[in-house]
Amino acid sequence: MKTLVVLLGPTAVGKTELSIKLAEHLQSPIISADSRQLFAELKIGTAAPTPEQLARVKHYFIGTLHLTDYYSAAQYEQDVLCEMERLFLTHDTLLMTGGSMMYIDAVTKGIDDIPTVDAETRNMVKEHFEKDGLEALTAELKMLDPEYYDVVDLKNHKRVIHALEICYMTGKTFTSFRKAEIKQRPFRIVLIGLQRPREELFYRIGLRVDQMIEEGLIEEVKSVLPYRELNSLNTVGYKELFQYIDGEWNLDMAIEKIKRNTRVYAKKQMTWFKKNENIKWFHPNESDAIIEYIDNLS
């Protein structure tokens, strides 16, 4: 039986090194499920695998995009399924790892077939938002799709904008595309979650942020300054250092904000993952138990 093993967990829990050990055991490449490691310019701030790690195991979906490239979870679903179909010709088991909740769900559950927004519509709604503000957009959404208006977080401008983009481009409501049906896949899915005690995870987050600064994160952030308005840079580690570069925060404050916001994101990840009862949880140090669990799957 063809099997996809998904190694997931919050940021800084220890997925990368363990995934390489598992991949070597399974003789599988690694399919990344990290929505920011896709971008070639964001190596340090996304804790992308090192050149040494990439040399040990073949990785897919690492550094394959540039910041100006438009990409979505729907496109990721399509691209990964296509790549997996090819890889399953020579592998019985494939390993996916990452912490991007939407991307993992896109592959394991499927995502609604919502049309890709064209550049013209995207630019039009963006200009509308910049000129008239969020309140005007939410009022328009209420008129065009009252059902989605009643359930969406009206303070989340990205969701409001995306819904309006679909309404404008298709002439249909965004709601009409949201079916939330789990798609059947032609392979078995095994979900393995990594977790640590809260204090342990938060300590590791602090260490990782300090290490990123030492490795040159500030220089990396300066190199992408011309693109700071792009959604791909609305990311912890980058947006805080933009404020440091702007002179709004000193460096110590920016670093502390990165650590705090990373802790908040890790908690969001765990809240999302804990909703899935099919995940088998382990501590990252239990690599032998994880390998035994996988090997004993019938």
Summary of the structure (lengths in Angstrom):
residues: 298
radius of gyration: 20.2
end to end distance: 9.3
largest distance: 58.5
contacts: 882
relative contact order: 0.16
helix: 53%
strand: 10%
